[in-house]
Amino acid sequence: MNWKFWKKESQNEPLAANGPKLAKPKELPEPVGRKMVTVMKLDPDLVWSLKYVSRPLGDRRNASEFRIFNPESAHIKGITVKNWTSLDDLPDLILYSGSYDKSSNSIDIH
């Protein structure tokens, strides 16, 4: 019996090497979605159904880089996207990528 419930056992989930824990998939930030609809002229229904995963961008606190994907496409292919690294070997699922700085509200999507 293992009574040391206060100690977390390691899981077989990849973590960022010597870095912070990577975020789970989330809804698009409102400024990113707005730019995709207004500037890129994409369908609003499609844009707001997409999800994104992000990781910190260097040492800047409010900046991150992101990958946008369609969760329905991932589900059809039987893939579970857990974080940024889940899409490393699946470039066909990544629809858009870019960076977002909350402090300056700058968005770069490519």
Phi, psi and chi 1 to 4 in degrees:
 res  aa     phi    psi   chi1   chi2   chi3   chi4
   1 MET       -  141.4  -78.6 -171.5  171.1      -
   2 ASN  -109.4  104.2 -172.5    1.5      -      -
   3 TRP   -94.3    3.1  -66.0   95.7      -      -
   4 LYS   -87.5   67.4  -63.4  178.0 -177.1  178.2
   5 PHE   -69.9  -17.1   58.0   86.2      -      -
   6 TRP   -80.7  -12.4   57.5   87.3      -      -
   7 LYS   -98.1  128.9  -71.4 -172.2  178.0 -177.8
   8 LYS   -83.7  128.3 -173.2  174.0 -176.5  177.7
   9 GLU   -80.7  148.7  -65.1 -179.1   15.4      -
  10 SER   -71.7  143.8   64.7      -      -      -
  11 GLN  -110.8  166.2  -63.0  175.3  -11.6      -
  12 ASN   -86.3   32.3  -66.8  -25.0      -      -
  13 GLU  -101.5  129.5 -173.6  174.0  -45.3      -
  14 PRO   -69.3  135.8   23.3  -30.5      -      -
  15 LEU  -114.8  161.9  -63.7  174.6      -      -
  16 ALA   -66.4  135.2      -      -      -      -
  17 ALA   -67.5  116.5      -      -      -      -
  18 ASN    51.9   34.0  -61.7  -31.4      -      -
  19 GLY  -132.8 -176.6      -      -      -      -
  20 PRO   -72.4  161.2   26.4  -33.2      -      -
  21 LYS   -66.2  136.0 -177.3  178.2  175.7 -176.8
  22 LEU   -81.5  145.3  -62.6  174.0      -      -
  23 ALA   -75.3  151.9      -      -      -      -
  24 LYS   -75.9  165.5  -63.3 -174.8  -68.1 -174.1
  25 PRO   -59.5  139.6  -24.5   33.7      -      -
  26 LYS  -133.2  169.8  -61.2  178.7 -175.5  175.8
  27 GLU   -66.3  155.1  -58.6  -71.8  -31.6      -
  28 LEU   -64.2  140.1  -68.1  178.2      -      -
  29 PRO   -62.3  145.2  -19.7   29.4      -      -
  30 GLU   -55.9  -44.2 -164.4  -90.6  -29.8      -
  31 PRO   -64.0  -35.2  -21.3   30.7      -      -
  32 VAL   -68.0  -47.4  173.8      -      -      -
  33 GLY   -62.2  -39.9      -      -      -      -
  34 ARG   -63.0  -42.0 -172.8  175.7  -12.3  117.4
  35 LYS   -64.7  -39.5 -179.9  172.8 -177.3  173.4
  36 MET   -64.4  -35.5  -67.8  175.6   74.4      -
  37 VAL   -78.5  -47.2  171.6      -      -      -
  38 THR   -83.1  -44.7   58.2      -      -      -
  39 VAL   -87.2  -45.2  176.6      -      -      -
  40 MET   -85.4   -7.9  -61.8  171.8   70.3      -
  41 LYS    57.8   42.9  -55.1  -69.7 -173.4 -152.4
  42 LEU   -91.4  158.5  -62.1  174.5      -      -
  43 ASP   -63.6  123.2  178.3   30.9      -      -
  44 PRO   -59.0  -37.7  -19.2   27.1      -      -
  45 ASP   -63.6  -39.2  -66.9  -30.4      -      -
  46 LEU   -68.5  -47.3  171.8   66.5      -      -
  47 VAL   -58.0  -46.1  168.2      -      -      -
  48 TRP   -78.7   -4.0  -63.3  113.3      -      -
  49 SER   -93.3   -9.7   69.9      -      -      -
  50 LEU   -78.5  159.7  -58.5  175.7      -      -
  51 LYS  -123.1  164.4  -61.0  -91.3 -173.0 -170.0
  52 TYR  -141.1  152.8   90.9  120.1      -      -
  53 VAL  -119.9  148.5  -70.7      -      -      -
  54 SER  -139.7  165.7   63.9      -      -      -
  55 ARG  -145.8  154.3   68.2  176.9  178.6 -178.1
  56 PRO   -60.2  146.1  -19.1   28.1      -      -
  57 LEU  -101.8   99.0 -175.0   61.3      -      -
  58 GLY    64.1 -140.3      -      -      -      -
  59 ASP  -101.9    7.6   59.6  -13.5      -      -
  60 ARG   -78.6  127.7  -61.4 -172.1  -28.2 -146.0
  61 ARG   -67.6  -43.2 -179.5  178.9  173.6  168.3
  62 ASN   -96.4    6.8  -68.3  -36.6      -      -
  63 ALA  -108.3  142.8      -      -      -      -
  64 SER  -148.9  156.5   62.2      -      -      -
  65 GLU  -106.2  150.5   57.2 -177.4  -28.9      -
  66 PHE  -137.1  162.1   59.0   83.1      -      -
  67 ARG  -129.0  130.4  -67.0  174.0  172.9  169.4
  68 ILE  -104.7  133.8  -61.8  174.4      -      -
  69 PHE  -141.4  163.9   68.4   97.2      -      -
  70 ASN   -97.3  114.3 -171.7  -21.3      -      -
  71 PRO   -64.8  -27.3   20.4  -28.2      -      -
  72 GLU   -67.5  -41.4  -67.8  176.7   16.6      -
  73 SER   -63.6  -40.8  -62.5      -      -      -
  74 ALA   -64.4  -41.3      -      -      -      -
  75 HIS   -64.9  -41.1 -179.7   69.6      -      -
  76 ILE   -62.1  -37.4  -70.5  171.1      -      -
  77 LYS   -82.0   -2.6  -67.7 -177.8  178.9 -175.5
  78 GLY    76.4   27.7      -      -      -      -
  79 ILE  -109.4  133.2  -61.1  167.7      -      -
  80 THR  -104.1  118.7  -57.3      -      -      -
  81 VAL   -90.4  115.6  177.7      -      -      -
  82 LYS   -99.2  -36.2  -65.6 -178.6  179.4 -180.0
  83 ASN  -164.8 -167.8   56.0   28.9      -      -
  84 TRP   -54.6  -44.5  175.8  -86.1      -      -
  85 THR   -70.3  -18.2   57.7      -      -      -
  86 SER   -63.3  -25.9  -60.5      -      -      -
  87 LEU   -97.6    1.8  -65.9  172.4      -      -
  88 ASP   -59.5  -42.5  -76.6  -14.0      -      -
  89 ASP   -94.7    5.1  -62.8  -31.1      -      -
  90 LEU  -126.6   64.3  -55.7  164.8      -      -
  91 PRO   -65.0  -20.4   23.0  -31.0      -      -
  92 ASP   -71.8  -19.0   56.6  -35.5      -      -
  93 LEU   -83.0  -20.5  -76.1 -179.2      -      -
  94 ILE   -79.5  114.8  -58.4  170.5      -      -
  95 LEU   -83.8  -45.3  -59.4  176.3      -      -
  96 TYR  -141.8  155.1  -59.4   97.1      -      -
  97 SER  -140.8  164.7   60.8      -      -      -
  98 GLY   170.8 -161.4      -      -      -      -
  99 SER  -135.4  154.8   60.8      -      -      -
 100 TYR  -142.9  125.7  173.5   48.1      -      -
 101 ASP  -114.1  112.0 -170.9  -12.4      -      -
 102 LYS   -66.5  -36.0  -67.5  179.1 -172.0  175.5
 103 SER   -68.8  -40.9   60.1      -      -      -
 104 SER   -98.6   -4.0   65.7      -      -      -
 105 ASN    57.9   33.1 -152.8   21.1      -      -
 106 SER   -95.1  136.3   64.5      -      -      -
 107 ILE  -129.0  129.5  -56.9  164.7      -      -
 108 ASP  -124.3  113.9  178.8   35.6      -      -
 109 ILE  -118.1  131.4  -58.8  173.9      -      -
 110 HIS  -143.1      -   44.5  -77.1      -      -
